[in-house]
Amino acid sequence: MSQPVPPQSSARDSTARATGAGRAQLSARQLWEEAWQVAQMREGRFTTLSDTPLKPLYLPADAPVEYERDLGYPGQFPYTRGVHPTMYRGRLWTMRQFAGFGTAAQTNQRFKYLLEHGQTGLSVAFDFPTLMGYDSDHEYARGEVGQVGVAISSLEDMQTLMDGIPMAEVSTSMTINGPAPILLAFYIACGERAGVDPAQLRGTVQNDILKEYQAQHAWLVDVEPALRMITDVMSHCAVKVPQWNTISISGYHIREAGSTAAQELAFTLANGMEYVRRGVAAGMSVDEFAPRLSFFFDSHLDFFEEIAKFRAARRIWARKMRNEFGAKNPRSWMLRFHTQTAGVSLTAQQPENNIVRTAVEALAAVLGGTQSLHTNSMDETLALPTEKSVKIALRTQQLLAEEHEVAHVADPLGGSYFVEAETNRLEADAERYFLEIERRGGVVPCIKAGYIQREIHRSAVAYQQAVEEGRKKVVGVNAYVEDLHAKPEIELLRIDPSVEAEQCERLARLRARRDAKKAKAALDAIRDAAKGNPNESGNNLLERFVAAAHADCTLGEIADVLRAEFGHYKEPKIL
């Protein structure tokens, strides 16, 4: 792709430039264009990370905005410049490091370590068996227990995880989707056993099943019953757990799977709008549940494109919620989001470079107005992070907050011709995807036909080809390469295989001492609710999950009932 060229001047202008008098009459822009055309250029393709060509300079005409309509003020519709009037002068973003490994007791110690070093919120990473709804002693769990997150199979595990942590004071985020309602039930029951009223609990459960079918593939049951469980969570929490964010609609995993920034924006917001439609169809008022929806975005390598993406997301959501869904409550219009720096941007080669990548990505998230932030650790492509690396990642946020003076002004890049042009472009690109999704029948038909999955796949392949061909530079991989076979000179965290045996023994002891009749009755009640009309009293599945948690039913036992009643999801072929 060739370098964009400034507008060509006329032949009369060229003749005028040959004379001193003519040159004196040239405008500053014409003089710049002339200098640009004769200047020596370095080799390269000047595009965004998503491969959108960039102009060499952005001017007022490139960023047409009507201030009150398109930008406004922080805390006011359409929230382009932020969701709070004071932004970070009122309160800094929540520093929420993603943590989880081994047993619940080991992760509990990591949580306390992070809180002691200034973290202001908890974020739980679960292991693969938990993410897929299997107990640690299931045959599918062998070799995976505690390896990439914490193993949670019961309310007892959740109690160990939160031991000594003031649940009424600390906000907790749980990154889990297919079995998310079950883990939320464990958390609610854990709080109740600790004397904490569910109304006091604050936090977020990701619970975004649509993006699992699109990108991450950790589902539990088929699409429609999975969506039914989400509306059950929304309706229950609106009354009983009002401070809890019932869905964190995630673009992060869509982006990590290889999407462009525009695709992350479009597919994430399309999923969000589908959840809103489902909530309304289930009989809820949009303003009853929309204020507790939150979002989760990736902050990738392209500094300016990411900032523009966050700004465009707020503007699009506000307009859709007010104008298309008729929401009256301003809190329903606000897109509040958590950000995580791009895991896929980290390299195993020269891992110390990841500290710099993460810092720049975190800065983009802050300048884009995030409400909470996780910064990746330098060693996460090699192993779970060590205490040293996770502390460096946390200190990165604290440096931005306390030393670099970037949190003093709301939306400091607002008004930049380049940033406004990128914000407009990303909004327009998203709108084109919304129209195409609507043309194809909506998000669920698009998933079943594989349309969204193919779009992400094509972008991932295009980016990988650009890296392999050297058109996109990755320091340490295809630029400034050192010994590719050298072992990293950093300490790595390894999970002891004994973790699995210990976890299985705990589960066996739990099953042996619980009231077996009470556990069976709780599972039967879930089965009855799953078969029943979701709109009838007593059939809310989250309520049944909480009761089952108190009866010491395990994650896998509850999930098995759901799999038996609701059936499995069959993934479409996309190639």
N, C-alpha and C positions, 0 to 999 in steps of 0.2 A: 504494500500500500504506500503510495507516494506521500511526501510531506505536503500538507495543505499550504496553498500559496495565497498571499494577500491579493485583493482585487487588482487586476491589471489596469494601469493608467492608459489614457487615450494616446494616440499618435501625436496630437497637438501638445499634450502635456510633455511627451518625450522630447519634442522639438524645443519646447520652452526651457527644458532643463539644460539644454546645450548652451544657453546664454546666461550670463550672470543675472540679468534682469528677470529672466524667466524663473530662475531658481529662487530668487528673492520672493517671488509670488507664490511659491509652493506652500501648502499647509504643512503643519507638523506631521500629520498622518502621511501625506505624500512623501515627505522626506524620509519617514521611517520605512515606508514601503520600498522606496528606492534603495535604502541601505540594506534592507532585509534581502532584496533580490540579488544583490551582488556579494553578500556575506558568505563566508565559507561555513558549511554546515557539517556537524559530526554525523557519522553513520547511525542509523537507527530508525525504528518505527515509533512514531510519537502518538501513542494511543493510551487510553485508560487500561487498567488491568483487565477489564472486560472486553478489550479490543475495539473500543469506540475511538475513531480518529479525533484528534484534538487540534484546534486552531493554534497558531503560534502566539496569539494575543486575543484577549476577550475585551470587547468594547460594550458600551451601553446598549447598542442595538442587538447584541447577542443575548441579553438578559432582560427581556421585557417583563416587568412586573408592575402591578398596581399595588402600591404599598399596603393599603388597608385591606384589600381583598386577598392578596397572596402572601403577605408577610405578617402584618399586624404587630402585636406586642406580646412578649412572653406572658403566658397565663391567659391569653385571649385567643379566641377563634381567629385563624385556623391552626394556631399553635406551631407554626413553622419555626418560630424563634424560641420555642420551649414551652413546657406545660405549666411551669410555675412562674409567677411574677418576679420573684427574687432569684430564681435559679440557684446557683451554688453560693450566693451570698447569704441565702436563708439557711441552706443545709447542703453539705457536700453529698455527692453520690454515695450509695452504700458500697463499701468494699467487701465483696462477697467471693472469697476464694473457693473454687470447686475442690472438694476433698472427699476422699473415701478410699479405703483399701483394707484388705484383710478382714478381721473381725470387727464387730460393732465396738468392742472395747478399745481396739487399736485406733479406730477412727475417732472415737470420743476423745482420746488423748490428743490427736492432731487438731480437732476442733478447739480444744482448750488452749493449745499452743498458739493457734492463729488468733484467738480472741485476746490472749495475753499480749500479742504483738500488734494489736490495733485493728484487727479485722472487725467490721461492724455488722456482719450478717453471715449466716451459715449457708452453705450450698453442698448438697449431698450427691456424691457420685456412687452409683450402685454397680455391683458386678454383673456379668452377663446373665447368669441364671436368674437373678432378681429381675433384671430388665425384661427377661422373656417369660416371667411368671412361673419359675420352677424353684422348688426348695433346694437347699444346698446338698441334700442327700439323694436327689434325683439322678438317674443314670446320665442324663444330658448335662449335668453340672460337673461331671468329673474333669478335674484339671483346671477348672475355671473359677472355683470358689475364692472370692476375695482378690482376684488377680488384677482387675481393672477398676475396682470399686469395692464398696463395702457389701458384705453378704447380709441381707435382711430377710429372714424367712418367717418371722413371727412378731407379735407384740413384745415378747420378751426381748428380742433383738433390738427393737426400737427403743425400749426402755433403757437398755444398756448404752445405745448410741447417744441418748440424750441425758444420761446420768450426770447430775450436777450442773446442768445448763438451764438457766431460767427461761422456760418456754414462753412465759407471759411477756418477756422482755426482748428476747432475741428473735429476729425474723429468720425463717428457715425456707430455703428453696430446695425442692427435690426434683432432680432431672430424671424423670421416668415417665413413660407414656402408656404402653399397653396395659400394665397392671397399676397405673397411677392411682385409680380410685381405691384400690386395696391398700397401697402404701399410705395414702392420705388417711384412710380409716385407722391404720396402725398409729399414725401420728396423733389423730384426735383422741383415740383411746389411751395413748400414752400420756397425753396431757390430762385427761380425766383422772387417770390413776395417780397423777402427781398433784391433783387438786386444782388444775387449771381449767376454767370454764372454756369450752370451744370458742365462745365469743371473744376471748382474749388472744387467741392464737393469731399470729401474723406470719405471712409467708406466701409461697407460691408452689404449686405443683404444676409441672410442665403439661402433662395431660393432653398433648397435642397429637392426636392419633393420625390426622390427615397427612402430616408431613412424614410419618413413619411409612405409610404406603408409598409416598413419593420419593423418599430419600434414605431413611435410616434403617427400615426393615425390622423394627422391634415391636411387632404387633402381637396381640393376644387372641383376638377373635375377628370375625368378618366386619366389614365397614359399618353397616347399619346398626348392629347391636353395640359396636364400640361407640358410635355417636350417641346412642341412647344412654350409655353409662355417663357420658360427658354431660348431657343435659340433666341427668340425675344429680351429678355433683354440683352443677350450677344452681339448681333449685334448692338443694339441701343447704348449701353454704350461704345462699342469699339470706336464709332465715337463721341458721344455727351457727355459722362461722363467717360472719359478715366482713371480717378484716382479711380474709384469705382470698388470694388471687387464684381463681379456679382453673384457669388455663394460662399458660405462657406460650403464646402462639409463636412458633419457632421458625425463623429464617436461618438460624445458625446451621442446622444440619443440612438444609437445602444448599447453602453456600459451601459447606464442607464437602458435599457430594460433587461439587464442581460447577454450580450455577454461576451465572454472571450476577453483578449487583442488581441489575434490573429484574432478573428472574427471581432472585431472593426477595426483592421488594414485592413484586407482583404476586408470586405464589403464596407468600406469607399472608399478605393482606386479603387475597382471595380466600384462603383458608379461614381467616378471621371472620370474614363476612359470611361464610358458610356456617360457622358456629353461631353467629347471630341469628341467621335464618332458622337454624334448628331450635334455638332457645325460644324464639317467637312461636314457632310451630308447636312447641311443647306446652304453650299456653302462658308463657311468661311475658311480661312487659319488657321491652328492650332496656328501659332504664332500671329494671329490677336486677339485671345481671351484668350489663355492659360495663359499668364502672369497675368491676372486679376482673375484667379481662386485661391481661398484660402481654407484652411481646418480648421476644428474645432474638437479638440480631448478632451477626458476625461483624467484627471490625477487622477488615482485611488490609492488605498491603497498600492499596491506592488511597493515600491520605485524603485527597480532596473528593474523590468519588464517594468514599464512605461517609464523609460529613454531609455531602449532598443527599445521600440515600436516607440518612436519619431524618433530615429536614423534610424531604419529600414524603416520607412515611407518615409523619405527624399531620401534614397538610392533607394527604389523601384520606386518611382515616377520619379526620374531623369532618371533611366534606361528605364522605359516604354516610357516616353515622347520622349527621344532622339532616342532610338533604334526601338521602335514599331510604334510610331506616326510620326517620322521624323521631330520633332521640331528642328529648327535651332537656335532660340533665347535662350540663356542660361536662361533668365528669365522664359521661358516656362518649363524648367527643375526643377526649384526651387519649392519645397513644402514649402509654408509659412503657418503657422498655429497659430490659437488662441487656448488657453487652458482654460478649466474651471475645477476646482477641483470637485471631485465626489459628486454630491448631494446625490446619493444613499448610500454613505458611512456614511452620517450623521445620528445620532440617536436622537430620542426624549428623551431617557433616558440620564441623566447626560449631558445635551447639552453643557456644558462648555468644555467637551472633544473634541467637534467638532473643537474648535480653534486649537488644536494640530494636529488633522487629516488633517485639511486644510493646516496648515503650512508645513507639510511633503509632502503633495501632490503638493503644490506650489513649493517647493524646487525641486521635481522631474521634474516639467515642466521647471523650469529655467535651471537645469543641462541638460535637454533634448533639450534646444535651442528654446523655444517658442518665437514667435514674439509679442504676447500679452497674457494677463492673467486676468482671473476673479477668485477671491477667495470667496468661499461661506461663508455666515455668520452662526454663531453657532445656530441661532434660526429658520433656514429655513425649518426644518421638522415640526415646530409648527405653523408658521405664516410667513407673509412677514417680511423681516428684519427691525428692528428698526434702527434709526440713529446711536445709540451706537454700535450695533453689526456690521453694515456695515462699520463703521469707524475702528473697530478692524480688520475686514477682509482686508480693504485697508492698514492699518498699517502693517499687516503681510507681504504684498508685499514690502512695503517701508523698513521694517527691513531687508528683504533678500537683497534688492538692496543696502542699505546704511551701514549696520552693519556687516553682516556675511561674507563679502568678497567672495561671491560665483559667482560674475559676472565679475571677473577679467581675467579669463582664458577661452578660448573657449573649449568646450567639455572636461571638466576636467577629466571625467571618461573614455575617449577614451583610448584604450589600456588595460583596465582591462580585464583579461581573462574571468571573469564572464559576464561582460557587453557585450563584443564582442560575446561571445557564445550565450547569449540571443538575441542579435541583429540578428545573423545568424539564430537562431531557428525561430524567429518570421517572418523573411523574407521567410524562407522555408515553414512555415505553411501557410503564405499568398499565396505563389505561388501554393500550393496544392488547396486552395480554388479557385484561379483564373481558374485553369484547370477544376475544377468541375463545376463552373459557365459556362464556355465556353462549356463544354460537354452537359450541360442542355439547351443550346441555347442562353445564355446571361442573363444579369441582369433582364430585363423586364419579360421574360418567367419564370425566377426563382421566381420573385415576384408573378406573376399570379398563379403559382403552389404552392406557400407557402413555397418553399424550404428554403429561407433565414430566414423567420419568424420562421420556426420550429427549425432551428439550434440555433437561439437566445433563443427561449423558452426552449429548452432542457438544455442549459447552465444555464439559470436562475433557473430552477427547481433544477439542480444539486447543485448549490451554496446554495440555500435556504435549501435543505436537509442537506448539510454539516453544516450549522449554527444550524439548529434545532437539529441535532445529536451531536453537540458540537465538530465536527471535525475542524470547523473554528471558532475561538474565536472572539467575538465582545464585547469589554469592555462596561459594563453597560447593556448588553442584555443577554448574556449567560456566562459571566465571570465578576467577581467583581461586582455582581448585588446588587443594593440597593432596596429600596421600589419601585416596578414597578408602583404603583398607586399614588405615590407622584407627586404633581403638580410642574413643574419646577419653580425655584425661580428666574425667569428672566422676565423682562418686554416684553410684546408682542404687536405687532402692529395689530390693528383691523380696518377694513374698514367700515366706517359708511354707513348704508343702504341708506342714503340720496343721496349718489353718483349716484346711478342708476337713481333716479328721476331727478336730476340735469342734467345728461347727456341726458336723453330723452327730456327734455325741450329745451336744446340747439339744438338738432337735429330738433325738431319741428320748432323752430324759423328760422333755416337755410333753411329748405324747404319752409317756408312761404315767405322769402324775396328774394330767388334766382330767376333767370330768368328761369321759368319752360320750356319754349320752347328751350332755349339753352341747358339745362340739358338733355332734351329728345333727342335732335339732337346728343349730345355727346354719349349717350347710344346707339342710333341707329347706329352711326359710329363704335362703338365697335362690335355690332352685325354683321355688314357688314364685318368687318375685320376678325372676327372669322370664318365666312363662306367662306372667300376668300382664295386664295393661299397665304401662308405665305411668299413666295419668291417674290411676286409682290409688287411693290412700293405702299405705302399707307396702307399696311395691317399689319404693325408692331404693335402689341397690346400695347406695352409699350408707344409708341407715342400716341395712342388713349387714354390710361389711363391718361396720363399727361393732355391731352386736357379736359378729363372728370373731372379731379381734379379741373382745373381752372373754369369749369362750375358748381362747387359745387355739383357734383354728389357724393353720399355717397359710402362707401365701400360695403355695402350690395346691393345697386342698381347695381353696376358694377359686383359684384360677381354673382348676380342673372342672369344677362345676360349670363355670362359664363356658369353657371350651366345649363341654358336652352339650350344653343347651343352645349355644349360639353358633357353633360351627367354626371352621377354620377359613382363613382368607387364602384365596388362590391368586398368586401374583401373575399378572399378564406378561406375555413375552414382549419385549420392547425392541429387540434387534431382529 
